[in-house]
Amino acid sequence: MSHARPQELIKKNVSLKKYSTFGIGGFATYFSEAKTIDDLLFSLKYAKEHKLRVFVLGKGSNVLFDDRGYNGLVILNKLQTIKYEDMLVTASAGYSFALLGIQTARKNLSGLEFASGIPGSVGGAIFMNAGASGSDVSKVLKKATYIDTELNIRTLANEQLDFSYRTSIFQKKGFVIISGCFSLCVSETARSKQKGDLKRRFDSQPYKEKSAGCAFRNPQAASAGFLIENSGLKGKSVGGAFVSEKHANFIVNKGGATSSDVLQLIENVKSEILLRHNIELECEVRYIPFE
């Protein structure tokens, strides 16, 4: 149980900048930090009773908040439990996906080595069907537990989650993820594979800069990073937002970037790729409008 009393759980006018890896965003009209399932249920019920829009936030690594903030309730999912049962690992939605990848590999459990380089939460990873190094969540998730729109707690098996490239059922429904159960296998090479995957990502991506991860989904023809770099767009900027010099599929906040800067730079890149390659890039970063 959370120690916060209901009246203390819901806060007003909270800055979203520190909850976004972009370091961009205005103030949330209402904000709650859910450390238990009861906190989540209370927050969702509060939003329903007060007719508020809801956005559930994990590590903030794939979102771009509007400069004006969010006119509604932002719920920070801080559920942090983890449970091992033989080769099944159940982790709460607020648990670090990267840490989960490292910890399971240390136990010689294979399947989540790719997760160690993804700076998001377990819930965010399930929501986006996050992936890297030739694997993704859909390949290892056995089932997911969530809260539905009527505030009932339910569980769906992998085959019911409508997984496809960077997509899941949770993007189409107003469900709030509680936890994911992952089915892994024993491998003595899990730790070395995880370390190798992580090193490759650190060497090729701008981890020390403020970004929201990959800006665009990879089209079938070629990787987004290749297309952007091939078009000479590395280093291009709008205000404080720049196309990374290290990896062209990352947009970074060099200081003082606004959501408008990022959105304009995204449009500039999309227009150039369409003009040069006749390919329409699809944005992977989720822009969260004010209202």
N, C-alpha and C positions, 0 to 999 in steps of 0.2 A: 504493500500500500504506500501511496505517496504521503509525505508529511505535510504537503501544502494543503491548506484549507481551500475549498472551492473559490472563495472570494479572492484568495491570493494567487490562484492558478492563472486567471485571466488578467493580463496586464494590458495597458493602453499605450499607444504611441512609442513603439520600440523600433529602434534603427535596425534595418536589415543588412547593412553593409558588412558587419562582422560575421554574419551568418551565411555569407556568399563568398566562394573562393575567388570571385571576380572583384570583390571589394566594392560593389556597386549596389545602390538601392536606397530608396527613401525610408519612410517609417510605416510599419504595419499599424493599422488602426487598433487592432487587437492582436494579442500574442500570448501563446501558452507554451510551456515546456512540459511535455508529457513523459514522465519517467516510469509510469505504470500503465497497464491496460485501462485501469479505472480512470486515470488522468485523460487518456485518449477518449474514452467514452464520454466523460464529463464535458470535455472541450467540444466534441462533436455535437452533443446534446445542446450545449450552450449556443453554438452557432445555429443550430436548427431552430431553437426557440426564439432567437433574436434575428432570424432570417439573414444571416451573414454568409458571404462567400467563404470558402475554406481552402487553404493551401497547406498541404502537409510537407514539411521540409526535413531532409536528412542532413547530409554533410554540406549541402549547398554547392556541390561541385558541377552541377549540370544546369544551373538556372541563371537567368539574368532578370533581376528585379528592376522595375521601372524606377526612374529617378524620383517620382512622386510617392513611391512606396506601394502599399497594398491596402485597398479599401475592403477590409474583411478580417478574418481570423487566420493568422499563420500559426500552425501547430508544429513545434519543433519536436520530432520524434526521437526521444532519448531512451527508448527501451534497449537495454544493454545486455541481456542474459544470453548465455551460450550453454548448450548441453550436448554431450557426446554419448552415443549409444552404439557401440561397435563401430560400424562404418557410416552411421547416420549422424549428421551434425545439424542441430537446430539452433539457429541464431536469430535474435530479435532484430526487428527492422532498423533500429537505431545503431546497431553494432557496426563497427568499421569493417567494410568489405575487404579492404587491403589487409587489415590485421587478421581477419579470418583466413585469408589466403596464406599468410605467413605461419600462423599457428597450426593450421591443419597440415601444412607441409612439414613442419617440425615434428609432427607426430607420425610422419611417413604415410600420410593420407593424401592420395592423389586425386586431382579433379579440379581443385580451386587454385592451382599455382598461378594462373593468369590474373586472379583477383588482387594479388599483392601490389600491382601497379595501378589499380583503379581507386582514386581518392574519393570514394563515395560510401554511402551506407548500404547495408544489406537490402533494406527496403528500396532504396533508389536503384540498386543493381537489378533487383527483380522487376521493378517497374519498367526499366529501360531495356531489359534483357541485355545487360552490359556484357561486353566481351573483349577479348584481346588474345593475341598469340594463337589464333585458330580455334579458340573455344569461346563459349558464352554460357550464361546462366541456364539456358534451356537444356543444355547437355548434362547438367548435374543436379538441378533442382528436382526433388521428388514431389514436394507439395508446398503450398503456401497457405498460411492462415491470415484472415483479414476481417475487417469490420465492414458490413455491407451498408447500403444507404438507409436501411431501417434500424441500424445500430445492433444488428445481430452478428455474432462471431461465427464465421464459417471457414471451411477449408476446401481448397480445390487441388486436385492432382495435376501433375505437370501437363498432361494431355488436354486438360480443361482450361489452360491458361492462355491459349491462342498466341503462343510465342511465334515470332518471326524476327527478321533482322531488326534489332533495337526496338522491338515492339512487344507488348503483352496486353492481356485483357485489362490490366489496371489503367492503361492509358485511355480506354474507351468507357470505363465505368467509374463511378465515384466511390470506389472501394479504398479503404485505408489498410495497408499491409501491417500485420502484427509481427510475423516471423516467417522464415523459410527453412525447410528441412532439406538438406543436401545429402545425396547418396554418393559416397566416395569409395575408393578402393585402396588397398595397401600397396605401397611402392617405396622401395628403398632409395629411389632416385627423385622422389617428390621434392625434397629440399633443394637439391642441386638444380633441378628444373625451375623451381620457383625463383631461386637466386638469379639464374640466367635470364628468365623472363623479365625480372625487375631491372636488372642491369641494362638490358636492351632498351627498355622504356626510358630509364633515367638518362641514358646516353643520347637518345633521339628526341626527347620531348622536354619542353620548358617548365620543368617541375618547380623551379624556384621563383617563377613569376606568377602573377595573378591572372588566372584564366578560368574557364569553366570546362576544361577538357576539350575534346575535339569539337570544332565548330560545326562541321558538316558531316552528314552520313556519306559513306562511300557508295558512289554509283556503281553499276555493274561494269561499266567500261574500263574504269581505272580508279585508283584511290583518289580521294579528294585532295589529299596533300600533294600528290604528284601533279594533278591538274593545276592547282593553284601555283605551285613552284614553277611549273613549266610555262605558266603565263606571266612569269616575272613579277608576281605580286608579293613576294616576301618583303617585309619592311614597309609595305604600304600602310597608311594610317588615316584616321579621322580623329581629330582631337587627341585624346590620350589613349585611344585604342589602336593597336598595331597588329598586323599579320606577323606572327613570330618568325624571326630569322632562323630559329632552330628547327621548327617543324611548321610547315605552311598551313596545316589544318588546325592551328591554334591561334586564337585571337587573344592578345594579352593586354592587360591594363598597365600601361607604363607609368601611370600616375595621373589622377584627376579625370580618368575616363568616365563618361556618363553612359547611361543606357542608350541614349540617342546616338552617341558616337559609335557604339558597338553595332547597333541596328543599321546605321548608315554604312558602316564598313562591310557588314554582311551583305547588304544589297549591292554594294560596289563590286564585291568579289563574285557574287552570283551573276551579275550582269556581264562581267568580263569573261567568265567561264562559258556562259551561254553564247556570247559573241564569238569567242575563239574556238570552242569545241562543240557547240550546239548541244550542251548537256546542262540540264537544270539541276543545280545542287539543292539538296534538301537540308535545312538547318537541323542540327542535332541538339544544340543548346535550346532549352525551353525558356522563352521570353514570358515573364509573368506580368501582365498588364496591371495598371493601378485599379481598374474596375471593368 
